[in-house]
Amino acid sequence: MTDLPVRVEVIPSEGIADRLREHLPAPAALTVTCLPHHGPREAVGLAVDLARAGYTAIPHLAARSVTGRTELAGYVERCADAGIGDVFVIGGDATAAAGPYAWSGALMEDIADLSGGVLRMGMAVYPEGHPGATDEELVRTMLAKQPFASWCVTQLCFSPDTLRGYPSRLRLQGVGLPVWAGVPGPVRMARLVRLAGRIGVGQSLGFLKRSAGASNSGAAVRQLLSSASYDPGPLVGAVRASGYAGLHLYSFNDLAGLAQSGPASAAG
C-alpha cells in the first residue's frame, strides 16, 4: 500500500490477541485504543501482553479516565517493565473527569515526570477541527502540549485534499512534530459506519456521507451502503510526498481485510 511506516490501531476485545497472531503477526506496530467504558486499564494490559509477544505496542491513555497520579504511575511502570517506549495521550470521551486530569496536557506533564522523560508521547491533531473547540483553542492546546510530545497523529480523516495540506498547516501554526496520518484501513463499510462514532471519528464520517451524497454517479452512495470494504487508496495517495512520518491505520479490528490488502506486511 505504501512505503511509509505503518501503525495499526486495534480495540481491546475478546480474542483480539489470537486474531492478531493469525492476521498481523509480530513484530507489527500496533496502537491500542482506550474506550470510555473500559478506560486505560484494558488498553495498557493488552499493550503489555502484545509487547511481550514481540509486537511494538503503543497504548492510548485517556486523561479524563485516569483517577489520579497513583494509577498513572502504575501504567508508566507497567509500560517500562514491558519495554514499551511510546504512549498516545488523549483527553478521552468520558463526559466527566475521573480524577485531576481534565485535559491531556496535564496527564502528559505527569507522565514526563514519572518516567523521567524516557517515555515518548504522541498527541492528537485535528485536520477537520474538533466539535468541542474553536480552531484558535486547538492551536493553543497543541502548542501547550508540544514540549511533552515526540509525534502526533491526525484524527481519522476521509478528505484527501485536507490530509494533503495538513502538515504544512501545522508547521504554519508552530507545530513541528512528526505527523502520522490517521486513515481507515480497508474496513468493511457497514462496520466502519457502525463503529466510527464510538471511537470519536463521527465528524469525519459525516464528511464521507456528505461526499457520497454529492456524488453524481451515486457510486459513493452505493459503496457507503453496501457491505464492500472502504478503499483507502485515495487517502494513501494524498499522504505520499506530503510530509507525513507514517500511516496510522484505524482497523476497527477488521484484521482479515487488512491482512489481505497488503498494508499489514508493511506494519512495523
N, C-alpha and C positions, 0 to 999 in steps of 0.2 A: 504493500500500500504506500509506503513512504520510507525514505532513508533516514528520517528523523528518529531520535529515540522515542519509545512509546511506553507509557504507563497505562495500566488498565484499572479502572475503578470498579470495585466489587462491593456488594452489600452483604453484611453478615446474615447468614441464613442457614437452616439445617442442611447439612451435606455439602456445603459450598467448598470445603477443603478437598473433598473427594472429587468433586466436579472439576476443580481447578487442576488437580493432578492429571485428570483424564484429558482435558481440553487445552490447558495452558500450563504446561509443566515448568518447574523451576529451571533456570533462575530468572523467570519473568519478573518484571517490575509491576507491583500491584499497589494500589491505594485502597484503603478500607474505609468506607463512608460511615458516618456517625448519624444515625437517625434519632429523632427526639424520643421515640418510645423505648429505646434501649440505652441511649447515652453512650459515652466514651468507653465504658467498661467492655462491651462486646467488641467494639472496634479495635481496642488495644489488645484484647485477648486473642482475636483472630489474627491480627498482625503479628503478634509474638509467635503464635503457632506457625504461621507461614514463614516467618524469618528463620525459625529453627528447622523448617523443612527445605531451606535453601533459596527461598524467594527473597527479592528485595521488596520489603513491605513498609508501607507508609500509612500509619493510622491517622484518621481525622480526629481532632479534638475540638469539640463544640463548647465554647466558653460558657454559655448560659446553662449547660448541663452539668458543669463541674461544681461540686458543693463547696470546695474550699482548697486551700493550699496543701493540706494533708493528703487529700485524694489525688491532687495533681502530682505531688511528689511521688506517690506510688506509681502513677503512669510513667513518669520520667524514669524512675528506677527500673521498671519492667522493660522499657524500651532499651535502656542501656545494657541490661543483662542479656537481652536477645540480640544485641548488635544492630539495633535499628538506629539509623543515623538521621532520619528526617521525620517530621510530623507536619500535617497540614492543619492549620489553625483557622477555625471559622467562628463566627458568632453563634450560629446554630438557629434552628427554627422553633425552639421552645418559646412559649408565649411569655414566660417569666423566668428570671434567672434563679437557678437553684442555690446559688451562693453569691460571692462577691464579684463575679466576673460578668459584668453586664455587656461587655463587648470583647472582641478577640484581642485587641491590643493589650488589655490588662492581663489576659492569660499569657500572651507572648512574653510580656515582661517577666512574669514569674517563671516561665519555662526557661528563659535565658538565665535567670538567677539560679534556679535549681539544678540546671545541667552544666553550670559553669561556662555557658556559651558554646558547648560542644554540640548540642542537639540542633540541627538545622531546621528551619521552619519555612513553610510556604504559606502564602496568604492568597485570598480570593480577590479577583478583579472582575469588573463587570462591563463588558463591551456594550451592552444594551441598557445600562443603568440598573438601578435597583428600586423596586416599588416603595421601599421604606426610607429612601434618602434622595436628596437632590444631587445633581452632578457635583455641585460645589462641596457638599458634605462628603461625598465619596472620595473626592480628591484629597480633602483634608485628612480623612481617616487612612487612606493609602499612604500618604506621606508620613503620618504619625507612626504607622506600623513598619515602614520600610527599614528603619535601622535594625529591627529584630529579624527581618526576613532574609532568606537566601534565594528565593524564587517565588513566582506567583503563577496561578492558574486562572484562566478565564472561566467564568460561569458558562455552562453549556450554551452554545450559540448556533443557530441554523442559518445565519446570513453570511454567505461567502464575502460579500463586499465589506461588511462590518469587521469580520475577522481579518481580512487582508490589511486593513488600515489601522488595526488597533495597536500593535506595538509602537508605531510612530506616534499615535495619540498619547500613549503612556509616557513616552520619552518627553514629549512637549509638556506634559503635566508634572514632570520631575521624577517619574518612577523609572529607575534604571536597572531593575531586576531582570534576570532571565524569565521569559514568559512562555508558559506551556499553554497550548491551545486546547480548550475543552470542547470536544466534539463527540457526538454519539457514534458508537460502533455500528456495525450492520445489524441492528436490533430489529426484531420483528415489529412492524409498525403498530400493531394493536397493543403490544407490551409497552412500547415507547409512550404511546398516548396515555395508557392507564397509569404508568408509574412516574412519569416525568414530574408532575406536580408534587409527588410525595418526597422528592429529594430537592425541591426548591428550584426547579427549572421550568415551571409553568409559563413564565413570561416569554421565554424564548420559544417554547412550544406554540404559544399564541402566534408568534411570527410565522412558524411553519404553516399553521392553519390559515392565516391570512394570505400567505403566499399561494397556498393551494387554492383558496377561493378566488384569487385573482388570475389564475391560470386560464388562458384562452382555450387550451386544448382539453382541460379537465383531467389531464394525466396525473397531475399532482394530487388532485382530489381523490382520484381512484387509488393512487398509491397510499395516501393517508388512511383511507378507509378499508383497504384490503389487508390481507394477512402477510403481504410481502414484506421483506426487510427494507429498512431505510438504507439508502445508498449515501455514505458519507464522502464519496469521491469528490464532489464539487468543493466541499469544505476543506478536504485534504489538499486539493489543488490550490486553494486560496492561501493555505498556510505556507506552502513551499515558497521559499525566497522572500518571505515577509518578515523575517527576523525572529521567528519563534525558536525556542530552545528544544521543543519536542511536542508530542501529541499526548494529551490526557484523554483517553477513551472512556466514555461512560458506557459500561457494558450492560447495565441493568441485569446482570447475572445471565445474560443470554450468551453463554460461553461457547456453545456448539457453533452458532453462527459466526462468532468472532474467529474461532479456530479455522473454520472453513474459508474465511475471507482472505487470510494471509497476514493481517497485522499482528496476530499472536506470535508469529515467528520472529517478528522484529522487536517484541517487547523485551526490554532489558535495559 
